[in-house]
């Protein structure tokens, strides 16, 4: 027997959809018994019922709101609200019609026909939105507080406030910093929704940490290769070497503007600083000893143009769970699976420079700077956490790996025996701050002979890549 003092729940099955009714027994008397199967709460798991239900009826609570509403959101159960005049949380910015059914508590008997009329496509969209809203704004006290503060900020600074599109679409208002821009077209996440495309050019940003001593150094060849790209708008050299930057005469003559920016602090995080001189949507991040041909750059940019919210590039790495040590591991083994594309040769949207600098906590940036390592891993963590998507690797770039492994000079961080151990440690520190492992594995690799155009045309168009 069930305890009569316990509010009796009801589960209704209609057209293969399940409705879970929360609340008082007075509600049950309003629902015809031929529609519903009454179940005893002591015989069924409460959370299991929630997760197995399509709709969850949420009547008014004893106070302004009801905890049942957030329980339904968490379980991806579409809330059917029966509380006239209830002001939903964060309704100033959240469009709840995309995640919930707003019912009328005076017309309870109409609820079955209302839920029957919701087609399968809308049910999927509503459930996806419940998960987005829960994860973005309600999954922790910290997110609830931060969302409240950000809404207040939008009220105060109305000239740069976020639009409802930003609040109600991935990645959400907390990841779209209004001081970067209040125009959704300036963010990589909304191109598809708004029917926009990123600019047809990029800025190459090269991190330089060794002095310029020889005309045969890789960085000089790299600059020449970048300048030949038809998509390259400018080249920026971030001079993070201890010695002063060489005069302009020491740099190659190029048909595109070449700017040398001397780092003030000369830190690893400085390579992702959002310099005002970067005007293009796309940034090509490069290590000074990267080896890329013009064809490889052009192809990678074309791929990025179709996936502007992701990191797109050549050198790939992966993570794994080490059960023996109960921690995350980092591997550079070449397999069909990867979860990171290193920023030593990769495209990404310039907004991620701003997000990296102004969103991530100082302690993570300080860790990267002290180790002079892991900044590329941290950028991958950030982008995957924001987009919930893995990066994209383009064509098997073996020359990159072979070249880097031959770097035997002491100035190369790849020759540091502690380099790998530091990266293992970084991954676990980053995971601790994010609260979860954001990296996602992928087996997708886009090659010239398989991407968009006919095979015969592309084999002639990217001949240099075939020889690698």
HELIX and SHEET records of a PDB file:
HELIX    1   1 UNK A   25  UNK A   28  1                                   4    
HELIX    2   2 UNK A   46  UNK A   51  1                                   6    
HELIX    3   3 UNK A   67  UNK A   74  1                                   8    
HELIX    4   4 UNK A   96  UNK A   98  5                                   3    
HELIX    5   5 UNK A  105  UNK A  110  5                                   6    
HELIX    6   6 UNK A  111  UNK A  116  1                                   6    
HELIX    7   7 UNK A  120  UNK A  133  1                                  14    
HELIX    8   8 UNK A  134  UNK A  138  3                                   5    
HELIX    9   9 UNK A  141  UNK A  156  1                                  16    
HELIX   10  10 UNK A  158  UNK A  160  5                                   3    
HELIX   11  11 UNK A  164  UNK A  168  1                                   5    
HELIX   12  12 UNK A  184  UNK A  186  5                                   3    
HELIX   13  13 UNK A  191  UNK A  194  1                                   4    
HELIX   14  14 UNK A  218  UNK A  227  1                                  10    
HELIX   15  15 UNK A  248  UNK A  250  5                                   3    
HELIX   16  16 UNK A  269  UNK A  272  5                                   4    
HELIX   17  17 UNK A  294  UNK A  306  1                                  13    
HELIX   18  18 UNK A  351  UNK A  358  1                                   8    
HELIX   19  19 UNK A  362  UNK A  371  1                                  10    
HELIX   20  20 UNK A  375  UNK A  387  1                                  13    
HELIX   21  21 UNK A  398  UNK A  405  1                                   8    
HELIX   22  22 UNK A  413  UNK A  415  5                                   3    
HELIX   23  23 UNK A  419  UNK A  434  1                                  16    
HELIX   24  24 UNK A  448  UNK A  450  5                                   3    
HELIX   25  25 UNK A  455  UNK A  461  1                                   7    
HELIX   26  26 UNK A  463  UNK A  466  1                                   4    
SHEET    1   A 6 UNK A  36  UNK A  38  0                                        
SHEET    2   A 6 UNK A  10  UNK A  14 -1                                        
SHEET    3   A 6 UNK A  17  UNK A  21 -1                                        
SHEET    4   A 6 UNK A  55  UNK A  59  1                                        
SHEET    5   A 6 UNK A  78  UNK A  82  1                                        
SHEET    6   A 6 UNK A 100  UNK A 102  1                                        
SHEET    1   B 8 UNK A 257  UNK A 262  0                                        
SHEET    2   B 8 UNK A 232  UNK A 239  1                                        
SHEET    3   B 8 UNK A 202  UNK A 208  1                                        
SHEET    4   B 8 UNK A 282  UNK A 287  1                                        
SHEET    5   B 8 UNK A 345  UNK A 349 -1                                        
SHEET    6   B 8 UNK A 312  UNK A 313 -1                                        
SHEET    7   B 8 UNK A 392  UNK A 394  1                                        
SHEET    8   B 8 UNK A 445  UNK A 446  1                                        
SHEET    1   C 3 UNK A 327  UNK A 331  0                                        
SHEET    2   C 3 UNK A 316  UNK A 322 -1                                        
SHEET    3   C 3 UNK A 340  UNK A 341 -1                                        
END                                                                             
